[in-house]
């Protein structure tokens, strides 16, 4: 058994970054139309960094290079509302994600996890130099093998004050708050958005989401991205044998990306690279039962965005 504690704060910030990464521009550029985004992650089998004897059960025999891989599917429906001549924008977002787990030379009780949520986002231009951005997200994360309970539901919120130094550079500072990992506490966020006025853009929500983009043409953007994803899935107590089972999942990726405008209302997103951090932690309430890290491996992500 091996455990290297990853602060829950980092995982929560990863989740918040995933929610807000597409909605923090240097200026409030309201989208007048709804969008539907469908994304699929495909990963190869990954080996464990350390010796694995058993994820479940009491077998103490060392396993011969056990491996696992994930397939992730996510759908997001976004509906913006514009008020006060564009100074105020409300964005309603519904999302659903399913993760399938596959194993090689290993048996485990978790095979699928589901997450769904509703996010209300606010963008408000306070003055020429200042904007306010905020969100609130009630969500559900579960293996859905038992009836839903209050342990399957979480709440996240975040707010960022943005200083617009020019049309090319903005800097924001704020905080996030989440009940997803037990005792909640505010967590700092730092964001920036920069462009050269022509074909280069960089934006980030630190410490884990950074993007660089080069506009090759009106139809093609080329980029480099690092981003995090994660969640805390509640399990069925009868399957896992503990009173309040939870699987905390964290993934950090780095790689090149491309956005291709196929038609005026359809955009293709391609991404590939390296999964640098991939961790699974199993908890009974706030007590850690086991922790597993996977070796770095390549990944691929394909997405389609309709509307906008």
URFEN-V388728 format. One record per run of one state. SS is the DSSP state (@ for helix, = for strand, . for the rest). FROM is the first residue (numbers start at 1). TO is the last residue. If there is no record, write none. Layout:
ss & from & to
SS & FROM & TO
SS & FROM & TO
This chain:
ss & from & to
. & 1 & 1
= & 2 & 2
. & 3 & 7
@ & 8 & 20
. & 21 & 34
= & 35 & 43
. & 44 & 45
= & 46 & 48
. & 49 & 66
= & 67 & 83
@ & 84 & 86
. & 87 & 87
= & 88 & 104
. & 105 & 111
= & 112 & 125
. & 126 & 129
= & 130 & 142
. & 143 & 149
@ & 150 & 152
= & 153 & 164
. & 165 & 168
= & 169 & 178
. & 179 & 186
= & 187 & 195
. & 196 & 199
= & 200 & 206
. & 207 & 208
= & 209 & 215
. & 216 & 219
= & 220 & 234
. & 235 & 236
@ & 237 & 240
. & 241 & 244
= & 245 & 263
. & 264 & 265
= & 266 & 284
. & 285 & 286
= & 287 & 294
. & 295 & 296
= & 297 & 307
. & 308 & 308
